[in-house]
Amino acid sequence: MILAMREVRLGGLRFWGILFLALLGGCGVQAGPSSELSQVLESCAAQRDRESLALASEEIIAGRMNEALERLRALAPKNLGNARIPLMAVRALHRLSLEPHPGRIQTPEELEREQRKKWEALYKGRSSKDPVVRSNLLFARALFTDDRDQRADLIHKALKANPKHYFAIVLQAEELWRRGETRKASNLLKTSVALSPTLAESWLLLARLSLERGSVRLPRKHLETYLSLRPLDRNVRKNLVRLLVHELNDGDAALGHLKDLLAADPKDIESLMHLGAARWRKGQYAKAAAIYLRILRLNPGETRAALNLGNLYFEAYKKPVLAWKAYQYLLGLPPSDDPFAIMSQKLFVPTRLKKIEKIFKEKKRPLPTLPKSLEDLRVPLAEGGVPLGKELLD
């Protein structure tokens, strides 16, 4: 079975990129385990500062990055042991660099780099005899530096000052992963979740590492744990769905997540592609075909849906006439910029069409007519087709 799907990557970002994803859950600053360490790393001593930190989180979620940064700048000197403050600042700076700004002279990368240096200087100019605070100062500087050697040195010093700084442990694990030392990275992440089971970032990177080491069941557990902490992270939920459908063949579990994704956005092409694949793997060919047609109605140039529809008709549904029409529809689309689609349009589909035409010739049947619209690609209701609009999650 060939399913034309683009794999959604779980990683490939710098560590703070992973943290941006983790903080997108809309949950604000989540409380970690009840311990003296987590109270320092994730909270503020003064009630007024705790309220201000919560407001900064809300401002980031609402897109008011400048307001959040001003609030965080005021909080940082008074809460040098708080790791959430620099993490939130990194996210806000990154989001600001992505916003369009007509009068901007500097490039977004230059602007973000300049702001990072200011934040690194803020922490660099501070010191403390408290090992927890000293460790966090080094961790914060590591977050803001672009120099990888300097970052590695700062992380090492941070963990020497406080071996239980679980945010620094995750940052070190990410550096080890980038160097290919996946076993060491995995062990560090296990240490971090032992110290703080609610550390969503660790579960996310553990899933990536487990996948790279050839496991498919462990990543599922790690992603499910992550989503229990960050339930609004759509990108990670899509990764879990892809894993369930294409690696674990658990369509029932995937459908539960797809209900949430499609309830929020019924026109989400990636979720619909996963839904079509789930229906196909469950043997619900008519529903799968209807879903691919739904995608083509939303985006007539979606080559993956056209290819999957042709493959479904030929390989599973055993409807060579409809397969021929779906493949012809695909060949009639403008050349795709997707490498897999290009290969399909140039090589795979023409070869498959010749095979189908040979079947017609052997059975002394004429070639079908070329499709004039998407209706020509639909399974007739009399042959078990599904009424459009009823095929999604029933």
Disulfide bonds with the S-S distance in Angstrom:
none
